[in-house]
Amino acid sequence: MKSSAVLSSVVVVVFVLLVPLLASLAPAAYASNSTTVTISGQVSTTFTVTVRAHASGTPSSLSGGGTDSPPPNSSTGNPAVCQFPLGGSTDGTTVTLSGTVTQSSTPSAIGTPVVITADASTGAITFNFGGTILTGTGTVVIRTG
């Protein structure tokens, strides 16, 4: 019985000492792996849209969301305003995010697959909207650490 009480005391002491130490190390380890991506720019083909996306996580597992919309003061005939959850990853200065339209001002756009590929070193943005490829430039920021 006495050895059981001593063992329990040792376990409690070790637990009390290790938990704060491990807790203080965990955020530092996560912070060194954390990545945040922000993309904003105009892309075009026969029409122009503004694309915005934000995602965070680790370099190999980002999650977030994005929108596309006609730019301010655009001509009529531009596509719908769409929202889409995104997942993806970074590879050096390139980020690739993909998802599916879940909300749109045009109901037929819901379910459309989207892929955004952007380069932080050049600002180049490629937006694949259900097979329609739009290209352009903007601000592409990848923050790590």
ZAFI-706720 format. One record per residue (C-alpha): residue in one letter; residue number from 1; x, y, z. Coordinates in Angstrom, 3 decimals, m for minus. Last residue first. Layout:
<recs>
+--------+-----+----------+----------+----------+
: residu : num :       c1 :       c2 :       c3 :
+--------+-----+----------+----------+----------+
:      A : NUM :        X :        Y :        Z :
...
+--------+-----+----------+----------+----------+
</recs>
This chain:
<recs>
+--------+-----+----------+----------+----------+
: residu : num :       c1 :       c2 :       c3 :
+--------+-----+----------+----------+----------+
:      G : 145 :    6.690 :   30.701 :  m38.871 :
:      T : 144 :    5.551 :   30.941 :  m42.426 :
:      R : 143 :    3.872 :   33.721 :  m44.371 :
:      I : 142 :    2.913 :   33.288 :  m48.024 :
:      V : 141 :    1.656 :   36.483 :  m49.671 :
:      V : 140 :    0.273 :   36.801 :  m53.192 :
:      T : 139 :   m0.836 :   40.255 :  m54.319 :
:      G : 138 :   m2.148 :   40.528 :  m57.821 :
:      T : 137 :   m1.633 :   39.219 :  m61.291 :
:      G : 136 :   m3.631 :   37.670 :  m64.079 :
:      T : 135 :   m4.874 :   34.432 :  m65.566 :
:      L : 134 :   m8.312 :   32.907 :  m66.123 :
:      I : 133 :   m8.750 :   29.267 :  m67.147 :
:      T : 132 :  m12.282 :   27.970 :  m67.713 :
:      G : 131 :  m12.267 :   24.284 :  m66.754 :
:      G : 130 :  m14.705 :   24.582 :  m63.850 :
:      F : 129 :  m13.177 :   27.853 :  m62.711 :
:      N : 128 :   m9.394 :   27.523 :  m62.999 :
:      F : 127 :   m7.832 :   30.682 :  m61.589 :
:      T : 126 :   m4.162 :   31.325 :  m62.361 :
:      I : 125 :   m2.439 :   34.064 :  m60.367 :
:      A : 124 :    1.006 :   35.575 :  m60.996 :
:      G : 123 :    2.244 :   37.832 :  m58.174 :
:      T : 122 :    5.843 :   37.137 :  m59.233 :
:      S : 121 :    7.596 :   35.807 :  m56.111 :
:      A : 120 :    4.369 :   34.885 :  m54.288 :
:      D : 119 :    3.241 :   32.583 :  m57.088 :
:      A : 118 :   m0.433 :   31.629 :  m57.325 :
:      T : 117 :   m2.477 :   28.579 :  m58.302 :
:      I : 116 :   m6.209 :   28.791 :  m57.618 :
:      V : 115 :   m8.347 :   25.764 :  m58.405 :
:      V : 114 :  m12.161 :   25.779 :  m58.579 :
:      P : 113 :  m14.724 :   22.999 :  m59.007 :
:      T : 112 :  m18.308 :   24.080 :  m59.824 :
:      G : 111 :  m20.828 :   22.673 :  m57.349 :
:      I : 110 :  m22.893 :   25.857 :  m57.176 :
:      A : 109 :  m22.471 :   27.784 :  m60.451 :
:      S : 108 :  m26.042 :   26.918 :  m61.561 :
:      P : 107 :  m27.403 :   28.881 :  m58.571 :
:      T : 106 :  m26.115 :   32.228 :  m59.921 :
:      S : 105 :  m25.538 :   34.568 :  m56.964 :
:      S : 104 :  m23.302 :   31.808 :  m55.694 :
:      Q : 103 :  m22.615 :   29.737 :  m52.607 :
:      T : 102 :  m20.870 :   26.353 :  m52.281 :
:      V : 101 :  m18.390 :   26.605 :  m55.162 :
:      T : 100 :  m15.948 :   23.698 :  m54.914 :
:      G :  99 :  m12.377 :   23.616 :  m53.665 :
:      S :  98 :   m8.741 :   23.976 :  m54.575 :
:      L :  97 :   m5.719 :   25.906 :  m53.349 :
:      T :  96 :   m2.222 :   25.761 :  m54.864 :
:      V :  95 :    0.529 :   27.980 :  m53.466 :
:      T :  94 :    3.869 :   28.659 :  m55.119 :
:      T :  93 :    6.835 :   30.426 :  m53.478 :
:      G :  92 :    8.389 :   27.194 :  m52.184 :
:      D :  91 :    5.738 :   24.515 :  m52.520 :
:      T :  90 :    2.583 :   25.494 :  m50.659 :
:      S :  89 :   m0.503 :   23.437 :  m49.945 :
:      G :  88 :   m4.220 :   23.072 :  m50.468 :
:      G :  87 :   m7.725 :   23.369 :  m49.152 :
:      L :  86 :  m10.440 :   25.830 :  m50.084 :
:      P :  85 :  m14.038 :   26.621 :  m49.152 :
:      F :  84 :  m15.860 :   28.424 :  m51.985 :
:      Q :  83 :  m17.822 :   31.626 :  m52.470 :
:      C :  82 :  m19.158 :   32.907 :  m55.800 :
:      V :  81 :  m20.312 :   36.267 :  m57.216 :
:      A :  80 :  m21.669 :   35.553 :  m60.658 :
:      P :  79 :  m20.047 :   36.091 :  m64.023 :
:      N :  78 :  m19.548 :   39.329 :  m65.933 :
:      G :  77 :  m22.152 :   40.191 :  m68.555 :
:      T :  76 :  m22.409 :   43.841 :  m67.641 :
:      S :  75 :  m19.280 :   45.943 :  m67.627 :
:      S :  74 :  m17.253 :   46.289 :  m64.487 :
:      N :  73 :  m17.343 :   49.346 :  m62.234 :
:      P :  72 :  m15.817 :   47.375 :  m59.339 :
:      P :  71 :  m14.397 :   43.978 :  m60.339 :
:      P :  70 :  m16.834 :   41.112 :  m60.925 :
:      S :  69 :  m16.657 :   38.601 :  m58.108 :
:      D :  68 :  m14.664 :   35.607 :  m56.979 :
:      T :  67 :  m14.448 :   34.402 :  m53.436 :
:      G :  66 :  m12.188 :   32.270 :  m51.289 :
:      G :  65 :  m11.918 :   30.055 :  m48.273 :
:      G :  64 :   m9.600 :   28.439 :  m45.790 :
:      S :  63 :   m7.581 :   25.300 :  m45.298 :
:      L :  62 :   m3.887 :   24.541 :  m45.706 :
:      S :  61 :   m2.265 :   21.135 :  m45.289 :
:      S :  60 :    1.244 :   20.670 :  m46.698 :
:      P :  59 :    2.626 :   24.058 :  m45.623 :
:      T :  58 :    0.852 :   23.777 :  m42.251 :
:      G :  57 :   m2.359 :   25.617 :  m41.539 :
:      S :  56 :   m3.791 :   28.776 :  m43.068 :
:      A :  55 :   m5.883 :   29.887 :  m46.010 :
:      H :  54 :   m7.099 :   33.162 :  m47.509 :
:      A :  53 :   m8.436 :   33.699 :  m51.003 :
:      R :  52 :   m9.557 :   36.608 :  m53.160 :
:      V :  51 :  m10.264 :   36.610 :  m56.891 :
:      T :  50 :  m11.507 :   39.666 :  m58.807 :
:      V :  49 :  m13.073 :   38.750 :  m62.109 :
:      T :  48 :  m12.464 :   39.784 :  m65.709 :
:      F :  47 :  m14.122 :   38.604 :  m68.935 :
:      T :  46 :  m12.866 :   37.091 :  m72.212 :
:      T :  45 :  m10.005 :   35.581 :  m70.151 :
:      S :  44 :   m9.260 :   37.446 :  m66.972 :
:      V :  43 :   m7.750 :   37.503 :  m63.519 :
:      Q :  42 :   m7.739 :   40.328 :  m61.009 :
:      G :  41 :   m5.971 :   40.027 :  m57.686 :
:      S :  40 :   m5.936 :   38.964 :  m54.060 :
:      I :  39 :   m4.208 :   35.971 :  m52.479 :
:      T :  38 :   m3.389 :   35.529 :  m48.791 :
:      V :  37 :   m1.594 :   32.464 :  m47.418 :
:      T :  36 :   m0.789 :   31.696 :  m43.789 :
:      T :  35 :    1.654 :   28.975 :  m42.769 :
:      S :  34 :    2.335 :   27.430 :  m39.375 :
:      N :  33 :    5.251 :   25.034 :  m38.984 :
:      S :  32 :    7.423 :   27.156 :  m36.654 :
:      A :  31 :    4.293 :   28.215 :  m34.774 :
:      Y :  30 :    3.299 :   24.604 :  m34.122 :
:      A :  29 :    6.620 :   23.778 :  m32.459 :
:      A :  28 :    6.546 :   26.987 :  m30.450 :
:      P :  27 :    2.938 :   26.364 :  m29.418 :
:      A :  26 :    3.827 :   22.840 :  m28.238 :
:      L :  25 :    6.927 :   23.745 :  m26.206 :
:      S :  24 :    5.168 :   25.736 :  m23.472 :
:      A :  23 :    2.530 :   23.048 :  m23.088 :
:      L :  22 :    5.206 :   20.372 :  m22.777 :
:      L :  21 :    6.933 :   22.257 :  m19.965 :
:      P :  20 :    3.654 :   23.063 :  m18.220 :
:      V :  19 :    2.626 :   19.380 :  m18.385 :
:      L :  18 :    5.998 :   18.002 :  m17.330 :
:      L :  17 :    6.292 :   19.332 :  m13.770 :
:      V :  16 :    2.761 :   18.619 :  m12.570 :
:      F :  15 :    2.730 :   15.223 :  m14.311 :
:      V :  14 :    6.100 :   14.262 :  m12.808 :
:      V :  13 :    4.896 :   15.305 :   m9.343 :
:      V :  12 :    1.597 :   13.466 :   m9.746 :
:      V :  11 :    3.322 :   10.305 :  m10.993 :
:      V :  10 :    5.784 :   10.435 :   m8.098 :
:      S :   9 :    2.961 :   10.825 :   m5.596 :
:      S :   8 :    1.087 :    7.888 :   m7.104 :
:      L :   7 :    4.232 :    5.760 :   m6.910 :
:      V :   6 :    4.700 :    6.700 :   m3.248 :
:      A :   5 :    1.067 :    5.828 :   m2.479 :
:      S :   4 :    1.405 :    2.478 :   m4.263 :
:      S :   3 :    4.641 :    1.759 :   m2.410 :
:      K :   2 :    2.834 :    2.341 :    0.918 :
:      M :   1 :    0.000 :    0.000 :    0.000 :
+--------+-----+----------+----------+----------+
</recs>
